Amino acid sequence: MQPYDKPKAVLCICFAPDGDTVTGDSSGNIYVWGPPVPSHNITSAIPKAHEVLLVVVVAVVVVVVVVVVVVVVVVVVVVVVVVVAVAVIEAVIVAMIVVVVVVVGRGFGWL
């Protein structure tokens, strides 16, 4: 453990099928120990893994928020388009009714 800080406590340990031992300590570090156990041969390390996890979680939250904002914007645009389309259709129907009333009214001498 020469290049690594000595942990206050090892909080978890697991054994991989290939003979490696993985430990997690109270400082948030994850170490992979090569066989044979016991050895002081750390083959890889993730220092401050809890900080790495925090960055990943924050990134995921940011992506989720962006997706939600995009979905909300798309829904609002669709609603606006539908409302405008309905208003245009209503205006066309009213104009057609006015034309029919005027044509029929003139034909019967009402206008």
N, C-alpha and C positions, 0 to 999 in steps of 0.2 A: 504494500500500500504506500510505497515511498512517495510517488507524485500526488497522492490523494490525501485529503484530510481524514484523520481517524474519526469515525462516527461515534456519537454518544451512545447510540443504541441501534442494533439491527432490528427492524420492525417486521420484516418478512423475509422468507427464504423459500426458494423453490428449486427443484431439481429437473433439469431438462433431460430428455431421452438420450441426447448425445453425450451426456456426462458432465455438461456444464452445470454450474450452480449459479443462480441469480439471487442477489440480495438487494433489499431496499432499506435504507437507513433513515435515521431521524432528521438528517439534513436534507432529505429529498433526493439523495443520490441513488442511482441504480448501478450495480456492478455485476458483470458476468465474469465468473471465476472459471478458468479452464481446469480440466481434470489433470492429475488426480487430486481429489479432495482429501485432506486439507492441503491447500497450496496458497501461496501468496501471488499467484499468477493471474492478475486481472487482465482478461483478454479484451474487454471493452467496458466503457463507462458512459453513463448519461448523468453528468453532474446537474444538480438542481432540477431534476426531472419534473417536479411539481410546477416550476416556473414555465417549463416547456409546455406542459399540459395546460397551464393557464393561458398561454399565448394561443394554443390551438383552440381552446374553448372560446376565447374572445373572438378569434377569427371566424369560427362557426356561427357565433351569435351575430356578428356583423353581416355575414352572408345571408343569414335567415332574415334579418331586418331589411336588407336590401331587396330580397325576394318579395317580402311582404309589401314593401313600398311599391315595387313594380306592379305587383298584382292589384293593389288598391288603385294605382294610377290607371291601369288597363280597364278595370271595372268602371271607374269614373268616366273614362273616355267612351266606353261602350254605352253607358247610361245616357251620356250627353248626346251621342249619335242617335240613339233610339228616340230620345225626347224630341230632337230636331226633326227626325224622320216622321214621327207621329204628327208634329205640328205642320209640316209641309203637306202631308197626306190630308190632314183636316182642312187646310187652306184650299187644296185642290178640290176636295169634295164640296166645300162651301161655294167655291167659284162655279163648279158644275151645277149646283142647285140653283144659284142665282141665274145662270145662263138659261137653264130649263124654265125657271119661273118667268123670266123676261120673254123668252120665245113663246111659251104657252100663253102668257098674259097678253101679248100683242096679238096672237092668233085669235084669242077670244075677245079682244077689244077691252081687256081690263086695264091695260097700260096706255 
